[in-house]
Amino acid sequence: MDQSDAGASRLESFLTELAARRPRLIDLSLGRVEETLQRLGRPHRRLPPTFHVAGTNGKGSTVAFLRAVLEASGAYPHVFTSPHLVRYNERITLAGREIHDTELLDVLERVDAAASELTFFETITCAAFVAYAETPADYLLLEVGLGGRLDATNVIDAPLAAVVSAIGLDHQAFLGDTLAAIAREKAGIFKAGRPAVIGAQEPEAMAALIEAAADAKAEGFVHGTDWTFWEERGRLAFQDAASISDLDRPRLVGAHQAANAALAVAAIRAAGLSLSDETISKGLASASWPARMQRLEAGPVVDALGGGADPGREVWLDGGHNPHAAAALAATLADLDERAPKPVVLIAGMQETKDARGFFAPFQGLVRRVITMSAKTLKASDPGALASTAAEAGLEATSAGGLEDALRAAAGVIDGPARFLIAGSLHLAGEVLAMNAGGPEV
C-alpha cells in the first residue's frame, strides 16, 4: 500500500468512526460551532474575502460559476460545498485544488479533539474553516448547508457578498412550510452594510427576501430591480445600472443555469470586482458542476443503458430532488426534445421525506416510463411506494430494486435512440458516478 492509499484508508476509517459517534442528524444552531471555533483560535476570523451563497436550488451551480469566473481572472479561491457526490474531499477546495486525504484527516482530528458535541456537518464545517485559515487564497466561496440563519457556515461577520439563489419548498420540517418562511431563513446570511444579492424568485419569496435585507440593513442588489438578464441568439446578456454585458452562454445545460450564471455575475458586480466581459465569458463557458444535468458519455452506467453500443441512447444525470428542481429538469427535457425528439425514461430514487408527487408532476407528458429504485441514502423511499406516487402524478411507472436492477429495467423499455434521465437524489447521483467510474463511494 503506497502513502496515498494509506492516507485514504486512514481517512475513510476515521470518517466511518466519526459518523458512528456523531450521527448525521440536523440540529440547526450556531452556539456549538462558535464555541468550537473559539477553542481552535477563531479561524473563521482569518478567512479571505467571502461570497456566502444560500438558496434551495442553484446555489451549488452559482458557486461553480463564481469559481470558474474567479479562476479565469487568475484568482485562487477556496470553495466549500455540500454534500459530496463520491468523496468527502469534494467538499473542501483549497486555493483551487481538492483537499488532500492527509490534510482533511488532520483538520478533522483537530476539530474532533476540540469538541465532542458537534453534529457531523458542523465538524466538517469547522474543519474546513481551519484549513481555509491556514492556506492562503484570494477568495472563499462558502455554500450554506441548510437554511442560512442557523446554518453552521453563518458565523462569518462581513461577507464580500451574501447571495440567495432560487427559493423553493424543501426541508419544510426545519425551515417552514411556505416560500416566505423559507426565504426568511435563507436571508439570515444577510449582514449590515454588505451586499445582499437576490436572484430571480417567486413573488412571495422575493418580497420576504427584500424585507429581510432591509431589516438587516444590507445593501440589496435585487433581480428585476437592480439587475436583470436575458438570452438572445445563443448569448447571455446581463444588465445593471452601470452597463450591459454581452456574455458567452454558460456551459451547463438548461435555462435555469442561465439564471444561476447571471446570479454569479450579479454577485461579482455587487462585490465591486472589476472583471472584463471577456474574463466572465471565459469562466461561464468553462464552469462544470457534476450531476447537474450532466451528460454521461461513457462508462458502465452508459453501457448498461445501451449507450456504449448506440450513441443515440443518451444518459443524463441530475441530483434534483424537489418540485422546483423537477420543473427545471422538465423544461430542459422539453428543450432537448424540441431540438432532437427522443423517448425519455426517468430513473428515480429519493428520500421518503421528499415531496415525490410534486417531483414527478412536471414530467407528465414528457416521460415514457418511470423506473423507481431504492437509492443508497438515509430514509430511502420504497421503490413500490415511489412507483405508486409516480402513477398518481399521471406517469407510467414500474419499480426495481437497486441501481443495477433499475438500469436493466430502464434499458428494456425502449429499443433504439432514447434519452435516459437519472434523478431524485444527490446521494443517488454519487452512487451513479461511483459506478460509472468503477470506484467506491467514500
N, C-alpha and C positions, 0 to 999 in steps of 0.2 A: 504494500500500500504506500503510494507516494505521499508527500507532505500535503498536497491539496486534497487528496482523498481522505486523509486522516482528519484534516480540518473540517471537511464537510460532514464526516461521521460524528465528530465531537459536537458540532453544531446541531445536527439532527437529534442526537441523543439528549442534548440539553433542552432543546425546544420541546421534545416529547415529555420530558420530566417537568418542565415548566408549565406546560399546558395541563398536566395532571394536577399540579398544585394550585394553579390559577385558572380555573375553568373560563372558557371564552364567553362569559356572561356579559350582558350590557348593563352597566351601572354608571349612568352619566353623573359626573361630579368633577370638580376641579381641585378640591382640597387635597386629596391624596397625591395628585400629580405635583401640585405646588410644593407640598412638604418634602416630597422625594427630591425634586429638583433643587430645593434649598440645601439639602444634605449633600448633593452632588456638585455644589459650587455654582448653582444658578446658570447652567449652560444656556437656558432659554433667553438669558440677557446678553449673550455673546454670539448672536446669530447675524448673518449678513442680511441686507435689506430683503424683506419677505413679502411675497404675494400669498395671501391666505385665501383659499378657494373652497367655498361651500356650494351646496345645491343638491337636488335629488338626482337629476340626470345631467350628464355632460360635464361634471366637474373634473373627472379624470381626463377627458379629451381636451378640456380647456387647459389643464396643466400641461398636457402633451404639446399643445400648440405653443404655449408660453415657453416651454423648454426649447423647442425647436427654433423659435424666433430668437431667443436669447443666445443660443449656441451659434446661430447664423451670424450674430453680431460679434462673435468672438468671446463671449462670456462663458464662464464655467459655473453653472447653477447646481446647488443641492436640490434634490427632489424627494418628497415624502408622499407616498400614495398607499392606498389600501382598498380591498385586500390584495394579496398577491395571487397570481394565477398558478404558478408552478413552484417557485422557490421563494422563501421568505425574503431573501436578499433583494428581490424586485422592489420591495417597499422603500428601500433606502438607497438613494443615489448620492454619491459624494463627489462634488465638483465634476459631474459629467460621467462618472463610472459607478457601476453597481458595487455596493459594499462587499468586501471580501469575507469569506467564511470566518477567518480568524478575527477580523475586526468586529464583525457582528457578535461573535461569541464573547469577545472581550467586553463590549459595552453592555451586553445583556447581563453578564455575570456581575458587573459593577452595579447596575441598577438593582438586580436581584438582592445583592448584599446590602444595598441602601434601604430597601423597603420590602416588606413581606405582604403588605395588604393591597397591592395594586392588582387591577384586573390584567388579563393577558394583553389587551390592546394598550392599556396605559403603560405597561412595561416596555412594549415595542416603541411607543411614542417617546418615552423618556430616554431610551437607548439611542433613538435617532437624534434627539437634541444633543446628547453628549457627543456623538460622532460629528454632528454638524459644527458644534462649537470648537472642536479640536482640529478641524480640517478647513483650510482657507477656501473660500469660494466667493463668487461675485453676488449671487442671489440665493434665496431659498424659496422654492415653490412648495407650499405646505397645504396639502389637501386634507380637509376635515374628514374624520371618520364617520360620525353620525351626528346629525343636527348641526350644532355650531355653538350655541350659548354655553353648554356644559360639556362640549367635546374636549377630550384630553389635549388637543392641539391649541385650544383657546386660552393659552397662558401668556401669549405674546402681547405686548402693550401697544406698539405703534407700527402696524404693517405698512409696507410701501403702498399697498392697496388691498382692500378686502373685497372679494369678488363672489357674486352669487349667480350660479347658472340656473337653469330651468327648475322650477319647483313643481313637484307632483305628489300624489298620495303614495306614501311608503313609510314603513316603520311608525304607523299611526299610534301604536301602543306606547311609544316613547315620545313622540313629537306632537301629537294631536291629530284629530280626525278631520280637519278642514285645511284647505290650502293656506288660509290666513294664519292659522295656528302654527303650521309647519314653517311658513315663511318667517314668522317672528322668531322661531328657534334658530333658523339658519342665519338670520340677521344679527344674532348675538355676537358675530365676529366683527361687526362694525365698531370702529373706535373714533373717539372725538378728534376732529381735526384731520382725519385721514380719509382718503378717497373710498367711497362705497360704490363699487361698480356693479350695476344691476343689469343682468341680461334680460332678454325677451321673456315675458311671463304672461300667465293668465291674469285677467284684471284683478281678481281677488288677491292673488299673491302679490302682484305689483303694488297695489295700494298698501298692503301690510309692510312691504319692504321699504317703500318710500317713507311711510310714517316712522318705521323703526330707525331709518337713517337720520331723520330729523330729530327723533328723541335722543339718539346717541351723539348728536351734534357732529355727525360725519359729513363729509363733502360728497353729496350724491352725484353720480355720473350715470344717468339712467337711460336705458334703451328707449327710443321713441321721443325722448325729450332732449337729451344732451348728445346722443349719438344714434346712428342707425346704419343699416347695411342692406344690400340687395345683391342679387346675382343677375348678371347681364352678359350674354354672349360668351358664356364659359369663364367669366371673370367674377371676382368678388369686389364689390365697391363698398367702401367704408367712409362715412361722413360724420364729422363732428363740427363744432363751431369754428375750428381753425382751418380745416381743409377737407378735401375729398381725395381719397386714395384709391387707385386702380391696382388691384392686387391679384396675384395668381389664386385660382381656386384651390382650397385645401385638398390634400391627397386623400384624406379619409373619406369614405363613401357615405353619401346621404345628405339630404338637405339640412338635417339637424346639425351636421358637422360644420356647415357654413355658419350657423348661428354660434356654435362653440368657438370657431376660429375668430369670428368678429368680436366675441366677448374677450378673447385673449388680446386682440388688437386694442380694444377699449381699455383694458387693464394697463397695457403698456402706455397708452396715451395719458390715462389718468395719473399714472405714476410719474409722468414727466420725462420719460425716456425718449430721446431724440434719435429714433431709428428710421432709416430711409425705407421707402416703399419697396425698393429692391431687396433689402435685407429681410423685411417682413414677408415678402412673397417667397423668398428662398426658404424661410422657416415653415410657412404654411404648406408649401409644396413638398416638404421633406418629412413632416411630422408623421410619426407612427404611434399606434396605440393598440396593442394586441386585444383581440376578442371584442372589437368594436366594429361590427360589420366587416370582419376580416375574411378575405378570400384565402382559403387553404388550397395551395397549388399542388402539393404532393405529400405523400406520407401514408401510413397505414389507415388512417381515418378516410382519406380521399380514396384509397384503393378499395376499402370496404364498401364504399358507396358507388364504385364503378368509375370514379373519376380518373383513375390512372389509365384505364383502357380507353375511355371515351372522354375527351376534353370537353365535350358538350354537357357533361354532368358536373355542374358547378357545386362547390361546397363552401358555405359561408358560416361564420361563427360569430355570435354576439352574446355578451353577458347580460343583456337587458332582462329585467325580471319584474317590472311593474307596468301598469297600464300605459303610462306616459311613454315609457321606453318602447313598448309594443306598438304604439301608434306611430312612432318614428320609424320603427323597423318595417311596419306595413307600408308606410309611404315610400320607403326606399325600395321595397319589393315591387310596388306598383310602378315606380320609375324604371326599374330594371326590366320589368315585363313590357313596358311601353317600347323600350329600345330593342329588346330581344325576347319575345314571348317564350316562356317555358313553364311547364307544370311545376308547382312548388310542393315540396314535402317539408313539414316542420317537425323537427325532433326536439321535444321539450321535457325538461326536468327542472323542478323548482322546490323551494321550501314550502311546507304546508301553511306557513304564516302569511304567504303572499296572496294577493288577490288574483287567483288563477283565472276566474271567469273574466275579470277586467283585462287580464293579459291576453286571453285568446280572442276576445271580441273584435279587435281591429283586423284580425286576419280573415274574417268571414268574406268569402268571395274571392280570396287571393290564394288560398292553400288547398291543394287537392286532398291531402291527408295529414293528420297529426299522429305522430308516434310518441306516446308518452313513456317516460322511463324514470327510474329511481336514480337521482343524482347523488354523488358522494358528498353530502352536506348534512349539517345538523338539521334534524326535523324534516327530512326529505318527504315530499308528498308521495303518497302511494300512487303508483302508476295507473291502477284501475280507477281510483277516485279522480285522478287528474284527467283521464280519458273521458270520464262521465261529465266532468266540468266542461271540457272542450266541446263535447256533444251538445251540452246545454247552451253553449255560445254559438251553436249553429255550424259546427265543423265535424267532418267525418273523422273519427279518432279510434285508434286501437292502442293497446298498452303492450309494453315489452318489459324486460327485467332491467338489467344494467345497460351500460353504453354499448357493449358489443352486440347484445341482443337487439337493441334499438337500431343500430346501424344495419344489421342483417334485414330486419323488418322493413326499414325505410328503402333499402336498395331494391327490394322486390316489388315496391308499389308501382314503379314506372320503368318501362324499358326505354332506352334511348336518351336523348337530351332531357335534362331535368335540372332543377335548382333546389338544393337541399340547404335548409337553414337550421342550425343547432342553436338553441337559445333557452333562456329561462333562469339562468343562474351563473354567476361568475365562478362558483365552485365547479359547476359542470364545464364551463369554458376551460378552466385549468386542467380538468380531467382529460378533455379532448386534446389540448395542446400537449400534455404529457404523453398521451397515447400516440399522437401523431409524430412526436419527436422520438418515440421509442425509449423515453426515460421515465423515471419515477417522479411523482409529486413529492415535495418536501413541505 
